[in-house]
Each structure stands twice: as C-alpha cells, then as structure tokens.
Amino acid sequence: MYSKEQQAEMFEQSKRFLKTQPSPKDYPRLVEILNFHEWKYYVDNSPLLSDKEYDNLYEKLLQLEENKDVIILTHSPSQRVSSDLSNQFQTVQHYNPMLSLANSYNIDDLKDFDTQIKKLCLGTDRPIQYFVEPKLDGGSIAVVYENDIFVRAATRGNGAEGDDISANAKTISSLPLRAAFSEYGIYRAELRGEAVMSKTNFDKKNKERQYEGLDLFANPRNAATGGLRMKDPMETRDRGLDVFIFQLAYAVDKEGNELLSGFESHDKAMAILSQLGFKLPYDKNPLTHDIHAAHAACEEWETNRDNYQYEIDGAVVKLNDFSLQQRCGYTQHHPRWAMAFKFKAKQATTSLLNVEYQIGKTGAITPVAKVEPVQLAGVTVSSISLHNEDFIKQKDIRLGDKVLIERAGDVIPYVVKSLADLRTGAEGYIEFPCTCPSCNTPLLKSEEQAAWRCMNPKCPEQNLQKMIYHVSKEAMNIDGFGKSLVERFSEESWLNDISDIYNLDYDKIAALEKMGEKSASNLKESIEKAKGNSLARLLSSLSIHHLGKKASKLIAAEIKSVFELQDWTEENFIEIKDIGPVVAQNVMQYFSQKEHIDMLRRMEQYGVNVKQTDADRPVEVADDAPLKGKTILFTGSLQTMSRKEAQALAELYGAKNISAVSSNLNMLVVGDKAGSKLKKAEALGTVEILTEQAFLNLIES
Ligand code: IVH
C-alpha cells in the first residue's frame, strides 16, 4: 500500500503539520495524510499517531476547510459525515448480480464439489487451487469506486438491485474513500464485502443499550445489518462497524472494457485490493492445493473461530483461477466455483421449563428462563436472561415453548424466538409478578423504563446485592471482602443493609470456620480503611439507579455532607453541568426514604466518612483569578502547548471554554495561521484578541 519511505515521509510531514498550521495549498496533501492515518489505524491495525495527534491534525483540516479558498475534496475524511448526504435508500442496480453460496457441512460434501469442478474444468491445464477464507456473519455490501473515488454502496437487496446506503457506508472508517484503481487501468470497480461488528464492540454497545433501557442487539449480525440501514448516518458511525472485502466483482476501463479476467485469479485480485487499502478478513495466504488441504483450512478456521474478533459462521472455498471460475459459471442462486463450509451451529432449540425472577442492586427485576440443558457451541446452557417483561411480550414467549437460542462469540446466550409452530396447546403464559419475589412489595415501573422495580429499602435480596456491590473494588474497595463473605455473613444474620458492614463483631468472625484471628483482623483493617473513602465514592457505592461514578463526583463537589441531599430539589441537580433530570429524580427518590437516611446516620455513627473530603473538592478558583467568569476560545496552532492543555489551563484560572465565536465570547487566543474564527471575532469587535504569549502572561499575572 505505502512503501516504507512513503510512510516515513507521511509521518514526518504529519509532525510538521502538527507544529505549524498548514496553508490552503497544503490541503490536498493533508487530506492524503489523514486518509493514510485512517488506513494505518482501521485497516493496518498499526497507528502511527496518538489519538490526540490525529485529532489535532483533523482539527487543522477542518480549519482549512472553513477557508473560502479551499475546495473541499469528496474523499476528505471530513466527508465521512458530511451533512448534505442523506439516506433515501433509493434502489440501485448492481453491476453484477449478488448471488448466494451453496452450503457444505463435511469433507464428503467438499469432495463432491471438487469432483464437479474437475468435470467442469476438464481439458484445461490451469491448476485447480482453492482459496479458503472466513465466512463473515454480517451484512453484504457492494461498493463502487469511479475514478479512484468511492461513489456508492448498496445492500444486497434481491441480488439484482439493492438499496443505496452510500451515506451510511461512507462513515465506516475501514472503507477507503479513495483508492488508486487507476494504477491498474481501472476506471470503475465494484467490490463485494461484509459489514460486521466486532464481538468486543457488540458487548460494549449492548451494555450501553441495557443501561439506556434500549432493546438489545440479538447478535453482531443484526447490529451490523441494522447499522447499515440507519436513517441518520451518524448513527451508523456510532455503531463502529467494519467492512471486510472478499471479492472484486467488476472492473472496467473508461471505455467500458472488461478488465477482471486480466487479474488472473482471486488471490491476485485480493492482493491488489489489500494494496489499495482495503481490509481483508485474513492475514496469511489462504491458497490451498487440493480439496483435502482446503478442508483442513476450513477446520482450522472452525477451531479458531472463538479467537477471531468477528463472528464467522463458516469458511468459503473458492476456485482461485478466474478463467476456470468463468468456465464453471453460475446457477440462478450461486456460483458453481465457490462453496460455503458451514460450522457447527451456535444456535440450538430447547424447552422453556420455568421462569425465575432475579432482583438487582437497584431493585430491577430480571426474568431468567430456566431451560432444558442444551449444548451450545461447547457449553451447557440451562439459564438465559429474558431481560424484561417487554422482551417476553414482544417475542411472545410462553412457558413450555420450544425456543431457539443462540450464543454469539463469548456473548451470553440469548433467546432468538419461540417456535410457535411447535406448540401443543399445553403452553402457559408467563405471568410477570406484581410483587417482589423477595419481600412481596408491589413492583413499580415508570413509563420510560423497561424494568419493573422493587422500591422497598428493606428488601432482603436487593440489600444483599447492594452489599455485594458496596464492598467491591468498583465501589468502596474493601480488600478481602467479596460476594461469598457477604453471603455468609448475611446467612448468619449479621448483615441486613450496608451500614451493618461497619458494625461487625470481629470475635464472632474469627470464630467462623476457615476464618481465624488473622483473617478477621485483616478484614477489620480493610473496613477501617474504607471508612475514610471520599464522599464521591460513598455516593456511588449506594447503588442509586443511574448514579454512576462521574455524577457522584460532580454532586460530591457541591455538598459539604451527604445529608444535604435530603433538601435538594431538581433545580439543584440540573444546575450542575452534565447532570440531568433522570439522575436528579433517582437521587431525590433515594434521599426521600427515611430508611436510607437512618442507614446513612448509622454509617456516620460507625465512623464512615459522610462529608466532603479534599479529594471531593474541585480546584478552587480564587475570586481574583485572572480569567474568572470569562469565556474563551483557542484557534490556530499553539506553539508551547496543545489545544487541550491550553483549555485545561484556562479553566484552572477561572475561564469557561466555548467552541464558537459569538457575542458570548470574551477572549480569543490566536495561534499561528488563525483563520475564519479570527476574522469573525475581529468583525464582532467585542472580543478581546490575545496571542498565545499574551495569554500566558495574563495567567502568570
Ligand atoms: S463470496 C459470488 N466470501 O455470505 C460470491 N461471501 O451466503 C458470493 N459472505 O451474501 C459471496 N463472507 O454476504 C463470500 N468470504 C466470503 C464471505 C461471504 C461472508 C456472505 C456474503 C454472501 C453470503 C452468501
């Protein structure tokens, strides 16, 4: 793709551009350089710049693009999210039909395939070699380049025509916006590939969605196919998809002459595509010399499928030589020169025996399906979360149903659907409980939330979960105290709520089996230490719904003692930047309950810190701080510090950073080659304009 020398040059020039503001004449080169860094990061997996450096460089590009002398290039990385592109999902014709693949399951099927190929290729002296690659489980995509520029992407649709999803596809960073096809004489090319979501990203996105009360993705495939079809390209981008290319399907020169056969073989075509910056789903040479070797390669992919970052549901065996492919031809449905080798299912059917209800630390009730134990991709599954009542309703899951379940990668098993056709009539509806299974309190649910909750502050099961969280590393970080000890002490009735943790009888603990003096005194030491934790830590350890670490920190900075929160109204919360009504409501609800206040009082009595500590206090801005109450904006490239450092410094001295020049702006600090922002500020006439040095002098004063 890029020679060592080119890479070194790109790198050096990046550093120069980082130091000084590039001018409009540097613009095309800067686009090229940023595209190079995107390739290093998203395709080559070996970034040369830190994220911060990349961001700075990108910021410089945006600044240049504001300049009226600069004509924005369509392959500029800024155009991945340009606002003038929208998704109409118009139908477009594929240059070649997008077919499916025939399936095989074992060596015999593959041998039949090989026999058929040999028949079709009878009389040729060209070698029969098989290319074996992973079969990615995502959404098919056809991407068109013209004149070296990305022009279109489409879904498979009915095979002949698909939906135009160009605006969405453009946001996917592993898909180059420009590729030098012209070096190979190609004017227009259509590539085929698969848009996928990595397993890690899938887990991450689902955690976020669960937290936000959104429907979970069933598997990475749904997340990817859905992602391609978002109305808003920003949402596609948010999913963090990748595109892998697996076929050069069409290539013509300016006159429309077909060029594909000139590339000789699949492996050569793929090597060129890799060279042009596309992401391929393998890194070693997948060429094999006979069907047995091809089968061995398929099995190797199957053995290693869990170590692969992306979901694969099989391998694809392709006859390598293009002229032989042409001889074999196509059926209506699939090419005769390729065959999918399907892996053992990660899906299974089983019977739903019963539903149990778990109570979480914030009181949320989660239904859990108990199923007939079944083998699923190497593990026995007997319990599967059904998430919430809506999930059960939407999927119409009933007791006694046969259900289709799936385990994607390392991901927890998931009920895909119930098999309504197999019902006998003996199935029963799942009655979601109205009261808490632990304490019998009526359950509550607010409109915007998916979960039913038990709001009883004395709920034994909920308090158990709260205590387990409270002692964990995440929360109060009580060394040596974990789930099993919390459960053991609870069984002894020593623990009813969090406050009891700080009032334990260590003699009794020492007398417990397998404990002893030493363990008891170690535990005591850890608990004593935890008593001194910051107020922010205490707040976030209480398991208040939606109150995370960050919000706890922000709130702790505003109060002298935890008990002040009893009197806080929604306005108090909302005044804090980054705290919204949801956190406010939940914290207010918590502090309106007498049981919680009593519990916190007991904790205070046992010596737990409930007051603001030094760690909680924000850095004080003195009244005479030089920038107190001022709004500030940095533009152009700074010489002695990064933009981020400058902003942090400004904040430290009392200023508020804002992002645009308007009548609200008090100060503009201009670095080298400041552009439109400076002009605008000058035009306004109300903005104090400072050089970087003047800014530094000011804060030193
Ligand atoms: S080759 C004419 N190679 O599987 C060639 N397909 O079941 C047809 N797929 O729609 C496709 N990984 O979206 C090919 N390495 C791979 C693939 C692959 C995934 C998908 C593709 C296709 C479907 C066919």
Boltz pocket constraint, residues with backbone or C-beta under 6 A from the ligand:
constraints:
  - pocket:
      binder: B
      contacts: [[A, 99], [A, 100], [A, 101], [A, 133], [A, 134], [A, 135], [A, 136], [A, 137], [A, 138], [A, 139], [A, 140], [A, 141], [A, 156], [A, 193], [A, 194], [A, 246], [A, 247], [A, 316], [A, 335], [A, 338], [A, 340]]
      max_distance: 6.0
